[in-house]
Amino acid sequence: MRNLSVVTEFVLLGIPHTEDLETMLFVLFLSFYIFTLMGNLLILLAIISSTRLHTPMYFFLCKLSIFDIFFPSVSSPKMLFYLSGNSRTISYGGCVSQLFFYHFLGCTECFLYTVMAYDRFVAICFPLRYTIIMSHRVCAILAAGTSFFGCIQATFLTTLTFQLPYCGPNEVDYYFCDIPVMLKLACADTSALETVGFISVGLMPLSCFLLILTSYSCIVCSILQIRSAEGQRRAFSTCSAHLTAILLFYMPVVLIYLRPTPSPWLDATVQVLNNLVTPMLNPLIYSLRNKEVKSSLRKALHLTGFLPE
């Protein structure tokens, strides 16, 4: 990546229209961040400690929990640092890293949700062949593929953004370095790059969403063919958590990147929900309606001494 910039650091201005609210926001966001870390670590503990949960569905859920730990960690520590009264400056390299890892983790999660939808499709539509189709080798390839293509997408978007010269203003009107706000600071015409970036950022989630929609269309058709009401309820129950998580993931993406006229305050609010609230809710979504996860988590907490007998 060629650095044409004379700017060596940027200043993060934070969330627009939140002056004099730093202390309240610090406490609120720190609480979200701690609950996110604790919730996802507990999910990991439950899955790793229980051999019953060593199945493809929980393997992918385990990877999702790992990424839900790292995803908010891209922007939250720096945001909490300056909300506590410290410097708002971030180095050029730090800004590049923030943008890259934000899109790498976000794109990988997008691909991961698609793979999880495929896993549910195989489990419900081809239950007798499930263990053959979703073998350990296939699961490993799918998991590695999500990270590989997420890295390719993030590298493309980061290169696209930082190939531009940054030679003038260095105040980022946001709480972390992201594509829309960085393009505003570039000392060059960004219209062509904005179009390419819009297509790239929009095309990837749209493709994944269409694949998820296809999987769930087939799943619904299969469930409706189940004669027993109890069987239908159990099948829908296994998919409801995933569908809820998908909606929470895709709504912010649409609102932030696919709107023709950006709104800094709305974008920042939605990003906070996407970066902190959604990763915090995912463990609740996947555990509250899942008896196996709750049972395994209870046993793991008993063994570690955190929960009395």
DRENNU-378871 format. One record per residue: residue number from 1; residue in three letters; x, y, z of N, C-alpha, C in turn. Coordinates in steps of 0.2 Angstrom, whole numbers, plus 5000, padded with zeros to 4 digits. Layout:
N
- NUM:ALA:X:Y:Z:X:Y:Z:X:Y:Z $
...
This chain:
309
- 1:MET:5004:4994:5000:5000:5000:5000:5004:5006:5000 $
- 2:ARG:5004:5011:4995:5008:5016:4995:5005:5022:4998 $
- 3:ASN:5009:5025:5003:5007:5031:5007:5009:5037:5004 $
- 4:LEU:5004:5041:5001:5005:5047:4998:5004:5053:5003 $
- 5:SER:5002:5052:5009:5000:5057:5014:5006:5060:5017 $
- 6:VAL:5004:5067:5018:5009:5071:5023:5006:5071:5030 $
- 7:VAL:5000:5069:5031:4997:5068:5037:4999:5062:5041 $
- 8:THR:5002:5063:5047:5005:5058:5051:5000:5055:5056 $
- 9:GLU:4995:5059:5058:4990:5057:5063:4984:5060:5062 $
- 10:PHE:4978:5057:5064:4972:5060:5064:4969:5061:5071 $
- 11:VAL:4964:5066:5071:4961:5067:5077:4953:5065:5077 $
- 12:LEU:4951:5060:5081:4945:5058:5082:4940:5062:5086 $
- 13:LEU:4935:5065:5082:4931:5070:5086:4925:5067:5090 $
- 14:GLY:4924:5060:5089:4919:5057:5092:4912:5057:5089 $
- 15:ILE:4907:5055:5093:4901:5055:5091:4898:5062:5091 $
- 16:PRO:4895:5064:5085:4893:5071:5084:4887:5072:5089 $
- 17:HIS:4887:5079:5091:4882:5081:5096:4882:5078:5103 $
- 18:THR:4887:5076:5105:4887:5073:5112:4892:5076:5116 $
- 19:GLU:4893:5083:5115:4898:5087:5119:4895:5087:5127 $
- 20:ASP:4900:5086:5131:4898:5087:5139:4895:5080:5141 $
- 21:LEU:4895:5075:5137:4892:5069:5139:4897:5063:5140 $
- 22:GLU:4903:5065:5140:4909:5060:5139:4909:5055:5145 $
- 23:THR:4907:5058:5151:4907:5053:5157:4902:5048:5157 $
- 24:MET:4896:5050:5155:4890:5046:5154:4891:5041:5149 $
- 25:LEU:4894:5043:5143:4895:5038:5137:4901:5033:5139 $
- 26:PHE:4906:5036:5143:4911:5031:5145:4908:5025:5149 $
- 27:VAL:4904:5027:5154:4901:5022:5159:4897:5017:5155 $
- 28:LEU:4893:5020:5150:4888:5016:5146:4892:5011:5141 $
- 29:PHE:4897:5014:5138:4900:5010:5133:4905:5005:5136 $
- 30:LEU:4908:5007:5142:4912:5002:5145:4908:4996:5148 $
- 31:SER:4902:4998:5150:4897:4992:5152:4895:4988:5147 $
- 32:PHE:4894:4990:5141:4892:4986:5135:4898:4982:5133 $
- 33:TYR:4904:4985:5133:4910:4981:5131:4912:4976:5136 $
- 34:ILE:4911:4977:5142:4912:4972:5147:4907:4966:5147 $
- 35:PHE:4901:4968:5146:4896:4962:5145:4897:4958:5138 $
- 36:THR:4899:4962:5133:4901:4959:5127:4906:4953:5128 $
- 37:LEU:4911:4955:5131:4917:4951:5132:4915:4945:5136 $
- 38:MET:4912:4946:5142:4909:4941:5147:4905:4936:5143 $
- 39:GLY:4900:4939:5140:4895:4935:5137:4898:4930:5132 $
- 40:ASN:4902:4933:5127:4905:4928:5122:4910:4923:5125 $
- 41:LEU:4914:4925:5130:4918:4921:5133:4914:4915:5137 $
- 42:LEU:4909:4917:5140:4904:4911:5143:4902:4906:5137 $
- 43:ILE:4900:4909:5131:4898:4905:5126:4903:4900:5124 $
- 44:LEU:4909:4903:5123:4915:4899:5121:4917:4894:5127 $
- 45:LEU:4916:4895:5133:4917:4891:5139:4912:4885:5138 $
- 46:ALA:4906:4887:5137:4901:4881:5137:4902:4877:5131 $
- 47:ILE:4904:4879:5125:4905:4875:5119:4911:4871:5120 $
- 48:ILE:4916:4874:5122:4923:4870:5123:4922:4865:5128 $
- 49:SER:4919:4866:5133:4919:4861:5139:4914:4855:5138 $
- 50:SER:4909:4856:5133:4904:4851:5133:4905:4847:5126 $
- 51:THR:4907:4840:5126:4908:4836:5120:4901:4836:5116 $
- 52:ARG:4895:4837:5120:4889:4837:5116:4888:4842:5111 $
- 53:LEU:4892:4848:5112:4891:4854:5108:4897:4854:5103 $
- 54:HIS:4901:4848:5102:4906:4848:5097:4903:4846:5090 $
- 55:THR:4898:4850:5088:4895:4849:5081:4896:4855:5077 $
- 56:PRO:4895:4854:5070:4896:4860:5066:4893:4866:5068 $
- 57:MET:4886:4866:5070:4883:4872:5072:4886:4876:5077 $
- 58:TYR:4888:4872:5082:4892:4875:5088:4899:4877:5086 $
- 59:PHE:4902:4874:5082:4909:4875:5079:4908:4882:5076 $
- 60:PHE:4903:4884:5072:4903:4890:5069:4900:4895:5074 $
- 61:LEU:4896:4894:5079:4894:4898:5084:4900:4900:5088 $
- 62:CYS:4905:4895:5089:4911:4897:5093:4915:4902:5089 $
- 63:LYS:4916:4901:5083:4920:4906:5079:4916:4913:5079 $
- 64:LEU:4910:4913:5079:4906:4919:5079:4907:4923:5086 $
- 65:SER:4907:4919:5091:4909:4922:5098:4916:4925:5098 $
- 66:ILE:4921:4922:5095:4928:4924:5095:4928:4931:5091 $
- 67:PHE:4924:4931:5085:4924:4937:5081:4920:4943:5085 $
- 68:ASP:4915:4941:5088:4911:4946:5092:4915:4949:5098 $
- 69:ILE:4921:4945:5100:4925:4948:5105:4930:4953:5102 $
- 70:PHE:4932:4951:5096:4937:4956:5093:4934:4962:5089 $
- 71:PHE:4928:4961:5086:4925:4966:5082:4924:4972:5086 $
- 72:PRO:4921:4972:5092:4920:4979:5096:4927:4981:5099 $
- 73:SER:4932:4977:5099:4939:4979:5101:4943:4983:5096 $
- 74:VAL:4940:4983:5090:4944:4987:5085:4943:4995:5087 $
- 75:SER:4937:4997:5089:4936:5004:5090:4934:5006:5097 $
- 76:SER:4932:5001:5101:4930:5003:5108:4936:5005:5113 $
- 77:PRO:4941:5002:5113:4947:5004:5118:4949:5011:5116 $
- 78:LYS:4950:5013:5110:4952:5020:5109:4946:5025:5110 $
- 79:MET:4940:5023:5109:4935:5027:5111:4934:5028:5118 $
- 80:LEU:4935:5023:5122:4935:5023:5129:4941:5027:5132 $
- 81:PHE:4946:5027:5129:4952:5030:5131:4951:5038:5130 $
- 82:TYR:4948:5040:5125:4948:5048:5124:4941:5050:5128 $
- 83:LEU:4936:5046:5129:4931:5048:5133:4932:5049:5140 $
- 84:SER:4938:5045:5142:4940:5046:5149:4945:5052:5150 $
- 85:GLY:4945:5056:5145:4949:5063:5145:4956:5062:5142 $
- 86:ASN:4958:5057:5139:4964:5057:5136:4964:5059:5129 $
- 87:SER:4970:5059:5126:4971:5061:5119:4966:5058:5114 $
- 88:ARG:4964:5062:5109:4960:5059:5104:4964:5058:5097 $
- 89:THR:4970:5059:5097:4974:5058:5091:4975:5050:5090 $
- 90:ILE:4975:5048:5084:4977:5042:5082:4982:5042:5076 $
- 91:SER:4987:5038:5076:4992:5038:5071:4989:5036:5064 $
- 92:TYR:4993:5038:5059:4991:5036:5052:4990:5028:5052 $
- 93:GLY:4995:5025:5054:4995:5017:5054:4989:5015:5058 $
- 94:GLY:4988:5018:5064:4983:5016:5068:4976:5016:5065 $
- 95:CYS:4975:5022:5061:4969:5023:5057:4968:5018:5052 $
- 96:VAL:4974:5016:5048:4973:5011:5043:4971:5004:5046 $
- 97:SER:4974:5003:5052:4973:4996:5055:4966:4996:5058 $
- 98:GLN:4963:5001:5060:4956:5001:5062:4952:5000:5057 $
- 99:LEU:4953:5003:5051:4948:5002:5045:4949:4995:5043 $
- 100:PHE:4955:4993:5042:4956:4986:5040:4953:4981:5044 $
- 101:PHE:4954:4981:5050:4952:4975:5055:4944:4976:5056 $
- 102:TYR:4941:4982:5056:4934:4983:5056:4931:4979:5050 $
- 103:HIS:4933:4980:5044:4930:4977:5038:4932:4970:5038 $
- 104:PHE:4938:4968:5040:4940:4961:5040:4935:4957:5044 $
- 105:LEU:4934:4959:5050:4930:4956:5055:4923:4956:5053 $
- 106:GLY:4920:4962:5051:4913:4963:5049:4912:4958:5043 $
- 107:CYS:4916:4958:5038:4915:4954:5032:4915:4947:5033 $
- 108:THR:4920:4945:5038:4920:4938:5040:4914:4936:5043 $
- 109:GLU:4911:4940:5048:4905:4938:5051:4899:4938:5046 $
- 110:CYS:4899:4942:5041:4894:4942:5036:4894:4935:5032 $
- 111:PHE:4900:4933:5030:4901:4926:5027:4900:4921:5032 $
- 112:LEU:4901:4921:5038:4900:4916:5043:4892:4915:5044 $
- 113:TYR:4889:4921:5044:4881:4920:5045:4879:4916:5039 $
- 114:THR:4882:4917:5033:4879:4913:5027:4881:4906:5028 $
- 115:VAL:4887:4904:5030:4889:4897:5031:4884:4894:5036 $
- 116:MET:4883:4898:5042:4878:4895:5047:4871:4894:5044 $
- 117:ALA:4869:4898:5039:4862:4897:5036:4863:4890:5032 $
- 118:TYR:4868:4889:5029:4869:4883:5025:4869:4877:5029 $
- 119:ASP:4873:4878:5035:4873:4872:5040:4866:4870:5042 $
- 120:ARG:4862:4875:5044:4855:4874:5046:4851:4871:5040 $
- 121:PHE:4852:4873:5034:4849:4870:5028:4850:4863:5027 $
- 122:VAL:4856:4861:5028:4858:4854:5027:4855:4850:5033 $
- 123:ALA:4855:4853:5039:4853:4849:5045:4846:4848:5044 $
- 124:ILE:4842:4852:5042:4834:4852:5041:4832:4848:5035 $
- 125:CYS:4835:4850:5029:4833:4847:5023:4836:4840:5021 $
- 126:PHE:4842:4839:5024:4846:4833:5023:4848:4830:5030 $
- 127:PRO:4844:4828:5034:4846:4826:5041:4850:4820:5041 $
- 128:LEU:4848:4815:5037:4851:4809:5037:4859:4809:5034 $
- 129:ARG:4860:4814:5030:4866:4815:5027:4870:4821:5030 $
- 130:TYR:4868:4823:5035:4871:4829:5038:4878:4828:5040 $
- 131:THR:4879:4823:5044:4886:4822:5046:4891:4820:5041 $
- 132:ILE:4889:4818:5035:4893:4816:5029:4894:4823:5026 $
- 133:ILE:4889:4827:5024:4890:4833:5021:4894:4838:5025 $
- 134:MET:4892:4839:5031:4896:4844:5036:4901:4840:5040 $
- 135:SER:4906:4837:5036:4911:4834:5039:4916:4839:5043 $
- 136:HIS:4921:4836:5047:4926:4840:5050:4930:4844:5044 $
- 137:ARG:4932:4841:5039:4936:4844:5034:4932:4850:5030 $
- 138:VAL:4925:4848:5029:4921:4853:5026:4920:4859:5030 $
- 139:CYS:4919:4858:5037:4918:4864:5042:4925:4868:5042 $
- 140:ALA:4930:4864:5042:4937:4868:5042:4938:4872:5036 $
- 141:ILE:4936:4870:5030:4937:4873:5024:4932:4880:5024 $
- 142:LEU:4926:4878:5026:4921:4884:5026:4923:4889:5031 $
- 143:ALA:4926:4887:5037:4928:4892:5042:4934:4896:5040 $
- 144:ALA:4939:4893:5037:4945:4896:5034:4943:4901:5028 $
- 145:GLY:4938:4898:5024:4936:4902:5018:4933:4909:5020 $
- 146:THR:4929:4909:5026:4926:4915:5028:4931:4920:5030 $
- 147:SER:4936:4918:5033:4942:4923:5035:4946:4925:5029 $
- 148:PHE:4947:4920:5024:4951:4922:5018:4947:4927:5014 $
- 149:PHE:4941:4926:5013:4937:4931:5009:4936:4937:5012 $
- 150:GLY:4935:4937:5019:4935:4943:5023:4941:4947:5022 $
- 151:CYS:4947:4944:5023:4953:4947:5022:4954:4951:5015 $
- 152:ILE:4952:4947:5010:4952:4950:5003:4948:4956:5002 $
- 153:GLN:4942:4956:5005:4937:4961:5005:4940:4967:5008 $
- 154:ALA:4943:4966:5015:4945:4972:5019:4952:4975:5016 $
- 155:THR:4956:4970:5013:4962:4973:5010:4960:4978:5004 $
- 156:PHE:4955:4976:5000:4953:4980:4994:4950:4986:4996 $
- 157:LEU:4946:4986:5001:4943:4992:5004:4948:4997:5007 $
- 158:THR:4953:4994:5011:4958:4998:5014:4963:5001:5009 $
- 159:THR:4965:4997:5004:4969:5000:4999:4965:5005:4995 $
- 160:LEU:4959:5004:4994:4955:5009:4990:4955:5016:4994 $
- 161:THR:4954:5016:5000:4954:5022:5004:4960:5025:5005 $
- 162:PHE:4966:5022:5007:4972:5025:5009:4977:5025:5003 $
- 163:GLN:4975:5024:4997:4979:5026:4991:4978:5033:4990 $
- 164:LEU:4973:5036:4992:4972:5043:4991:4977:5048:4996 $
- 165:PRO:4978:5054:4993:4983:5058:4997:4979:5062:5003 $
- 166:TYR:4982:5062:5009:4979:5065:5014:4984:5071:5016 $
- 167:CYS:4982:5077:5014:4987:5082:5015:4984:5088:5018 $
- 168:GLY:4978:5088:5020:4975:5094:5023:4972:5093:5030 $
- 169:PRO:4966:5094:5031:4963:5093:5037:4963:5085:5040 $
- 170:ASN:4964:5085:5046:4965:5078:5049:4960:5076:5055 $
- 171:GLU:4955:5080:5055:4950:5079:5060:4945:5074:5058 $
- 172:VAL:4944:5069:5060:4939:5063:5058:4933:5065:5062 $
- 173:ASP:4928:5066:5059:4921:5068:5062:4917:5062:5064 $
- 174:TYR:4921:5058:5068:4918:5051:5070:4922:5048:5075 $
- 175:TYR:4920:5042:5078:4923:5040:5084:4928:5034:5082 $
- 176:PHE:4929:5033:5075:4934:5028:5073:4935:5029:5066 $
- 177:CYS:4940:5027:5063:4942:5028:5056:4938:5023:5051 $
- 178:ASP:4933:5026:5047:4929:5022:5043:4929:5025:5036 $
- 179:ILE:4927:5021:5031:4928:5023:5024:4924:5030:5023 $
- 180:PRO:4918:5031:5024:4914:5037:5022:4918:5044:5025 $
- 181:VAL:4920:5043:5032:4923:5049:5035:4930:5050:5032 $
- 182:MET:4934:5045:5031:4940:5046:5028:4940:5049:5021 $
- 183:LEU:4936:5047:5017:4935:5050:5010:4934:5057:5010 $
- 184:LYS:4931:5060:5015:4930:5067:5016:4936:5071:5017 $
- 185:LEU:4941:5068:5020:4947:5071:5021:4952:5071:5016 $
- 186:ALA:4951:5067:5011:4956:5066:5005:4957:5072:5001 $
- 187:CYS:4963:5073:4999:4965:5079:4995:4964:5077:4987 $
- 188:ALA:4959:5074:4985:4958:5072:4978:4951:5071:4977 $
- 189:ASP:4949:5070:4971:4942:5068:4969:4941:5061:4971 $
- 190:THR:4935:5060:4975:4934:5053:4977:4927:5051:4974 $
- 191:SER:4924:5054:4970:4918:5052:4967:4918:5045:4964 $
- 192:ALA:4923:5043:4960:4924:5037:4957:4925:5031:4962 $
- 193:LEU:4929:5033:4967:4931:5028:4973:4925:5027:4977 $
- 194:GLU:4921:5032:4978:4915:5032:4982:4910:5027:4979 $
- 195:THR:4909:5027:4972:4905:5023:4968:4908:5016:4968 $
- 196:VAL:4914:5015:4967:4917:5008:4968:4916:5005:4975 $
- 197:GLY:4917:5009:4980:4917:5007:4987:4909:5005:4989 $
- 198:PHE:4905:5009:4986:4898:5008:4987:4896:5001:4984 $
- 199:ILE:4898:5000:4978:4896:4994:4975:4899:4988:4979 $
- 200:SER:4906:4989:4981:4909:4983:4984:4906:4982:4991 $
- 201:VAL:4905:4987:4995:4902:4986:5001:4895:4984:5001 $
- 202:GLY:4891:4986:4996:4884:4984:4995:4883:4977:4992 $
- 203:LEU:4888:4975:4987:4887:4969:4983:4888:4963:4988 $
- 204:MET:4894:4963:4992:4895:4958:4996:4890:4956:5001 $
- 205:PRO:4887:4961:5005:4882:4959:5010:4875:4957:5006 $
- 206:LEU:4874:4960:5000:4868:4958:4997:4869:4951:4994 $
- 207:SER:4874:4949:4992:4875:4942:4989:4874:4937:4995 $
- 208:CYS:4877:4939:5001:4877:4934:5006:4869:4934:5009 $
- 209:PHE:4866:4939:5009:4859:4940:5011:4855:4935:5006 $
- 210:LEU:4856:4936:5000:4852:4932:4995:4853:4924:4996 $
- 211:LEU:4860:4922:4997:4861:4915:4999:4858:4913:5005 $
- 212:ILE:4858:4917:5010:4854:4916:5017:4847:4915:5015 $
- 213:LEU:4844:4920:5011:4837:4919:5010:4835:4913:5006 $
- 214:THR:4839:4911:5001:4838:4905:4998:4838:4899:5002 $
- 215:SER:4843:4898:5007:4844:4893:5012:4837:4893:5016 $
- 216:TYR:4835:4898:5019:4829:4898:5023:4823:4897:5019 $
- 217:SER:4822:4899:5013:4817:4897:5009:4816:4890:5008 $
- 218:CYS:4821:4886:5007:4821:4879:5007:4820:4876:5014 $
- 219:ILE:4822:4879:5019:4821:4877:5026:4814:4877:5028 $
- 220:VAL:4811:4883:5026:4803:4884:5027:4799:4879:5024 $
- 221:CYS:4801:4877:5017:4797:4872:5013:4798:4865:5017 $
- 222:SER:4804:4864:5019:4805:4857:5022:4801:4857:5029 $
- 223:ILE:4801:4862:5033:4798:4862:5039:4790:4861:5038 $
- 224:LEU:4787:4865:5033:4780:4864:5032:4778:4857:5030 $
- 225:GLN:4783:4853:5028:4781:4846:5026:4781:4842:5032 $
- 226:ILE:4784:4844:5038:4784:4840:5044:4777:4840:5046 $
- 227:ARG:4774:4834:5048:4767:4833:5050:4766:4835:5057 $
- 228:SER:4770:4833:5061:4769:4835:5068:4770:4842:5070 $
- 229:ALA:4766:4845:5074:4767:4852:5076:4773:4853:5080 $
- 230:GLU:4774:4848:5085:4780:4848:5089:4787:4848:5085 $
- 231:GLY:4787:4844:5080:4792:4844:5075:4794:4850:5072 $
- 232:GLN:4788:4853:5069:4789:4860:5066:4791:4865:5071 $
- 233:ARG:4789:4865:5077:4791:4870:5082:4798:4869:5084 $
- 234:ARG:4801:4863:5085:4808:4862:5086:4812:4864:5080 $
- 235:ALA:4810:4863:5074:4814:4865:5068:4814:4873:5068 $
- 236:PHE:4809:4876:5069:4808:4883:5069:4813:4886:5074 $
- 237:SER:4813:4883:5080:4816:4885:5086:4824:4885:5085 $
- 238:THR:4826:4880:5081:4833:4880:5080:4836:4885:5075 $
- 239:CYS:4831:4888:5071:4833:4893:5066:4831:4900:5069 $
- 240:SER:4827:4901:5074:4825:4908:5076:4831:4912:5078 $
- 241:ALA:4835:4909:5082:4841:4913:5085:4845:4916:5079 $
- 242:HIS:4847:4911:5074:4851:4913:5069:4847:4919:5065 $
- 243:LEU:4841:4918:5064:4837:4924:5060:4837:4930:5064 $
- 244:THR:4837:4930:5070:4837:4936:5074:4844:4939:5074 $
- 245:ALA:4849:4935:5074:4856:4938:5074:4857:4941:5067 $
- 246:ILE:4854:4938:5062:4855:4940:5055:4852:4947:5054 $
- 247:LEU:4846:4948:5057:4843:4955:5056:4846:4960:5060 $
- 248:LEU:4849:4958:5066:4853:4963:5070:4859:4965:5066 $
- 249:PHE:4862:4960:5062:4868:4962:5059:4867:4966:5052 $
- 250:TYR:4862:4964:5049:4861:4967:5042:4858:4974:5042 $
- 251:MET:4854:4975:5047:4850:4982:5047:4855:4988:5048 $
- 252:PRO:4860:4988:5052:4865:4993:5052:4869:4994:5046 $
- 253:VAL:4871:4988:5043:4875:4989:5037:4871:4992:5031 $
- 254:VAL:4865:4991:5031:4860:4994:5026:4860:5002:5027 $
- 255:LEU:4859:5003:5034:4858:5010:5036:4864:5015:5035 $
- 256:ILE:4870:5012:5036:4876:5015:5036:4879:5016:5029 $
- 257:TYR:4879:5011:5025:4883:5011:5019:4879:5011:5013 $
- 258:LEU:4873:5010:5013:4868:5009:5007:4863:5015:5007 $
- 259:ARG:4864:5020:5011:4860:5026:5011:4863:5031:5006 $
- 260:PRO:4859:5034:5002:4862:5039:4997:4865:5046:5001 $
- 261:THR:4861:5048:5006:4863:5054:5010:4865:5052:5017 $
- 262:PRO:4872:5052:5018:4874:5050:5025:4872:5055:5030 $
- 263:SER:4871:5053:5036:4869:5057:5042:4874:5056:5048 $
- 264:PRO:4879:5060:5049:4885:5058:5054:4882:5056:5061 $
- 265:TRP:4877:5059:5063:4874:5057:5070:4871:5051:5070 $
- 266:LEU:4866:5050:5065:4863:5043:5064:4868:5038:5063 $
- 267:ASP:4873:5039:5058:4878:5034:5057:4882:5032:5063 $
- 268:ALA:4884:5037:5067:4887:5035:5073:4883:5031:5078 $
- 269:THR:4877:5033:5079:4872:5029:5083:4871:5022:5081 $
- 270:VAL:4870:5021:5074:4869:5014:5072:4876:5010:5072 $
- 271:GLN:4881:5014:5071:4888:5010:5072:4889:5008:5079 $
- 272:VAL:4887:5012:5084:4888:5010:5091:4883:5004:5092 $
- 273:LEU:4877:5004:5090:4873:4998:5090:4876:4992:5087 $
- 274:ASN:4879:4993:5081:4882:4987:5077:4889:4985:5081 $
- 275:ASN:4893:4989:5083:4899:4988:5086:4899:4985:5093 $
- 276:LEU:4894:4987:5097:4894:4985:5104:4888:4982:5106 $
- 277:VAL:4882:4984:5104:4876:4981:5106:4874:4974:5103 $
- 278:THR:4875:4973:5097:4874:4967:5093:4879:4962:5096 $
- 279:PRO:4885:4963:5096:4890:4957:5099:4888:4956:5106 $
- 280:MET:4885:4961:5110:4883:4959:5117:4877:4955:5117 $
- 281:LEU:4872:4956:5112:4866:4952:5112:4866:4945:5109 $
- 282:ASN:4871:4944:5105:4872:4938:5102:4872:4932:5107 $
- 283:PRO:4876:4932:5112:4876:4927:5117:4870:4926:5120 $
- 284:LEU:4866:4931:5121:4859:4930:5124:4855:4927:5119 $
- 285:ILE:4855:4929:5113:4851:4926:5108:4852:4919:5107 $
- 286:TYR:4858:4917:5107:4860:4910:5106:4859:4905:5112 $
- 287:SER:4859:4908:5118:4859:4904:5124:4852:4904:5127 $
- 288:LEU:4848:4909:5127:4842:4910:5131:4837:4905:5128 $
- 289:ARG:4837:4903:5121:4832:4899:5119:4835:4892:5117 $
- 290:ASN:4841:4891:5119:4845:4885:5118:4846:4881:5124 $
- 291:LYS:4842:4876:5126:4843:4872:5132:4850:4868:5132 $
- 292:GLU:4853:4866:5127:4859:4863:5127:4865:4868:5129 $
- 293:VAL:4865:4874:5127:4870:4879:5128:4869:4881:5136 $
- 294:LYS:4863:4882:5138:4861:4884:5145:4864:4878:5150 $
- 295:SER:4862:4872:5148:4864:4866:5152:4872:4865:5152 $
- 296:SER:4875:4866:5147:4882:4866:5146:4886:4871:5150 $
- 297:LEU:4883:4877:5149:4886:4883:5153:4885:4882:5161 $
- 298:ARG:4879:4880:5163:4878:4879:5170:4883:4873:5173 $
- 299:LYS:4884:4868:5169:4889:4863:5171:4896:4866:5171 $
- 300:ALA:4898:4870:5166:4905:4873:5166:4906:4878:5172 $
- 301:LEU:4901:4882:5173:4901:4886:5179:4902:4882:5186 $
- 302:HIS:4898:4877:5186:4899:4872:5192:4906:4870:5193 $
- 303:LEU:4909:4868:5187:4916:4865:5187:4921:4870:5189 $
- 304:THR:4920:4876:5187:4925:4881:5188:4924:4885:5195 $
- 305:GLY:4918:4883:5198:4917:4886:5205:4914:4892:5205 $
- 306:PHE:4912:4895:5199:4908:4901:5199:4901:4901:5201 $
- 307:LEU:4898:4895:5200:4891:4894:5202:4891:4888:5207 $
- 308:PRO:4888:4889:5213:4888:4884:5218:4883:4878:5216 $
- 309:GLU:4884:4873:5219:4880:4867:5217:4873:4867:5220 $
